Amino acid sequence: MSIKVIITGATGMVGKGVLIECLENNEVDSVMIINRSAAGVTHPKLNELILKDFSDFNSIKENLKGYDACFHNMGISSLGMNEEEYYRITYSMTEALAKLLYENNPELVFNYVSGAGTDSTEKGKIMWARVKGKTENMVLNMGFKDAYIFRPGVIIPEKGVKSKTGWVNFMYALTKPLFPLMINSKYVTSSSRMGRAMINSVLHPQELKVLENKDINILAGE
């Protein structure tokens, strides 16, 4: 079985890790990445769409037909953001993409990268957790053939992957000597494992739909 996948957020740490795994995997036949700016990656099975406005995907709707899965890795830190703006980027943009893809192909598998500590009740006091929880519920209830929520906590970057956030890269640089010990913990995952788990979610459907780090590692084959 070979699959065709769409990836968002391929310039970020998680998205780049997922992209690398997809390009290296023989069971992934074709990859379409959607970015605001060029990712600077070339590969025989890679195509790229530049989209400035992620609130409206209609201009590229026809380009997104014929795919088996979407790995939606686009996210942003809530630090310094008000709820309205964070909601627009986190929920509204995800909903716009999910709706268009569902119209294109209800048989598609949609994977959404959320985060550890997300509030699926949508009623908690922590703003980002409520918004992500609402986004998770929307994805799971959209009607896709299958959908998975990835809730990573600690992620170790591999294969040259880096975060777009300066202070995150600084912290990774400080803790890098501990990576060999950390990677063996079931509560820690990696950018490569995230990618392999996403691919396996399409090739080998799972009963568990909300995946924490230990579940991501199992699905990745670790």
C-alpha positions in Angstrom: 0.0 0.0 0.0 1.3 3.5 -0.9 -0.2 6.7 0.4 -0.3 10.3 -0.6 -0.2 12.9 2.3 -0.6 16.6 2.9 1.6 18.2 5.5 1.1 21.7 7.1 3.6 23.3 9.4 6.6 21.8 7.6 8.9 24.7 8.5 8.3 24.0 12.3 10.1 21.4 14.4 7.3 18.8 14.4 6.2 19.4 10.9 9.8 19.2 9.6 10.3 15.9 11.4 7.1 14.5 9.9 8.2 15.7 6.5 11.6 14.0 6.7 10.0 10.7 7.7 7.5 10.9 4.9 10.2 11.6 2.3 12.3 8.6 3.6 9.4 6.2 3.8 8.8 4.0 0.7 5.2 3.6 1.5 4.6 7.3 1.1 4.3 7.9 -2.6 3.7 11.6 -2.7 3.8 14.6 -0.3 2.2 18.0 -0.6 3.3 20.7 1.9 1.4 23.9 2.4 3.4 26.8 3.7 3.3 30.6 3.9 6.9 30.7 2.7 9.1 28.2 0.8 10.4 25.4 3.0 13.6 25.2 1.0 13.3 21.4 0.6 13.5 19.6 -2.7 12.7 15.9 -3.3 11.3 13.9 -6.3 8.0 13.1 -4.4 7.6 16.5 -2.8 5.3 19.3 -4.0 4.8 22.6 -2.3 1.9 25.1 -2.2 2.5 28.7 -1.0 -0.6 30.1 0.8 -0.4 33.5 2.4 -3.9 33.3 4.0 -4.5 30.2 6.0 -8.1 31.2 6.8 -9.1 30.5 3.2 -8.0 27.3 1.5 -10.5 27.6 -1.4 -7.9 28.9 -3.8 -6.0 25.6 -3.5 -8.9 23.2 -3.2 -8.4 21.5 -6.5 -4.7 20.9 -5.6 -5.7 19.0 -2.5 -7.7 16.3 -4.2 -6.5 12.7 -4.4 -4.7 12.6 -1.0 -5.1 9.8 1.6 -4.1 11.8 4.7 -3.4 15.2 6.2 -0.8 15.7 8.9 -1.7 19.1 10.4 1.3 20.3 12.4 0.6 24.0 12.2 0.5 25.6 15.7 1.6 28.6 17.6 2.5 29.4 21.2 -0.2 31.2 23.2 2.4 33.2 25.0 1.5 36.9 24.8 -1.6 36.2 22.7 -5.2 37.1 23.6 -7.9 34.4 23.2 -9.5 35.8 20.1 -6.3 35.7 18.1 -5.2 32.4 19.4 -8.6 31.0 18.6 -8.4 32.3 15.1 -5.1 30.6 14.4 -5.6 27.4 16.3 -9.3 26.6 15.8 -10.6 28.6 12.9 -7.7 27.8 10.5 -7.8 24.1 11.4 -11.6 24.1 10.9 -11.2 25.8 7.5 -8.7 23.2 6.3 -10.6 20.2 7.8 -13.9 21.3 6.2 -12.3 21.6 2.7 -10.6 18.3 3.0 -13.7 16.6 4.1 -15.6 18.0 1.2 -12.8 16.8 -1.1 -12.6 13.3 0.4 -14.5 12.0 3.5 -12.3 8.9 3.4 -9.2 10.9 4.3 -7.3 10.4 7.6 -6.8 13.7 9.4 -4.1 13.9 12.1 -4.0 17.0 14.3 -1.0 17.9 16.5 -2.3 19.3 19.8 -0.4 19.2 23.1 -0.1 17.5 26.5 -2.5 19.0 29.0 -5.2 19.9 26.5 -8.6 20.3 28.0 -11.1 18.2 26.0 -14.0 19.5 28.2 -13.4 23.0 26.7 -14.4 24.4 30.1 -11.1 24.7 32.0 -9.4 27.9 33.2 -6.3 27.6 30.9 -7.1 29.4 27.6 -4.8 27.5 25.3 -6.0 24.2 26.7 -9.6 25.1 26.1 -9.1 26.2 22.6 -7.0 23.2 21.6 -9.6 21.0 23.3 -12.3 22.5 21.1 -10.1 22.0 18.1 -9.6 18.4 18.9 -13.3 17.8 19.3 -14.0 19.5 16.0 -11.5 17.3 14.2 -12.8 14.1 15.7 -16.4 14.9 15.0 -15.9 16.2 11.4 -16.8 12.8 10.0 -13.5 11.7 8.4 -13.0 8.0 7.9 -10.4 8.3 10.6 -8.8 11.0 12.7 -6.1 11.1 15.4 -5.1 13.7 18.0 -1.4 13.8 18.8 -0.7 15.3 22.2 3.1 15.3 22.5 4.8 16.6 25.6 8.6 16.5 25.5 9.9 16.1 22.0 13.5 15.5 21.1 14.5 16.9 17.7 16.3 14.5 15.4 18.0 14.5 12.0 18.9 18.2 12.1 15.4 19.4 13.0 15.2 22.6 14.9 12.5 24.7 16.5 11.5 28.1 15.0 11.4 29.5 18.5 14.8 30.8 19.8 14.4 30.1 23.5 13.3 26.5 22.7 16.4 25.9 20.7 18.5 27.4 23.6 16.9 24.9 26.0 17.5 22.0 23.6 21.1 23.0 23.4 21.5 23.0 27.2 19.8 19.6 27.6 21.3 17.9 24.5 23.8 15.8 26.6 20.8 14.2 28.3 19.1 13.2 25.0 20.5 9.6 25.0 18.9 9.1 28.5 15.7 10.9 27.8 14.9 9.1 24.5 14.5 5.8 26.4 11.7 7.1 28.5 8.2 6.2 27.4 7.1 9.7 28.4 9.5 11.3 25.9 9.1 11.2 22.1 11.0 12.5 19.1 10.4 14.4 15.9 11.2 11.2 14.0 8.8 9.1 16.1 6.1 11.6 15.5 6.5 11.2 11.7 6.6 7.4 11.8 3.5 7.3 14.1 1.6 9.5 11.7 2.4 7.3 8.7 1.5 4.2 10.7 -1.9 5.7 11.7 -2.9 5.6 8.0 -1.4 2.3 7.2 -2.5 0.5 10.4 -5.7 2.1 11.9 -5.8 2.3 15.6 -8.7 2.1 18.2 -7.0 4.8 20.4 -7.6 8.2 18.8 -6.0 10.6 21.3 -2.3 9.8 21.6 0.1 10.9 24.4 3.9 10.5 24.1 3.9 6.8 25.2 1.1 6.0 22.7 3.0 7.9 19.9 6.1 5.8 20.6 4.2 2.6 20.4 2.5 3.6 17.1 5.9 4.6 15.8 7.1 1.0 16.4 9.3 1.8 19.4 
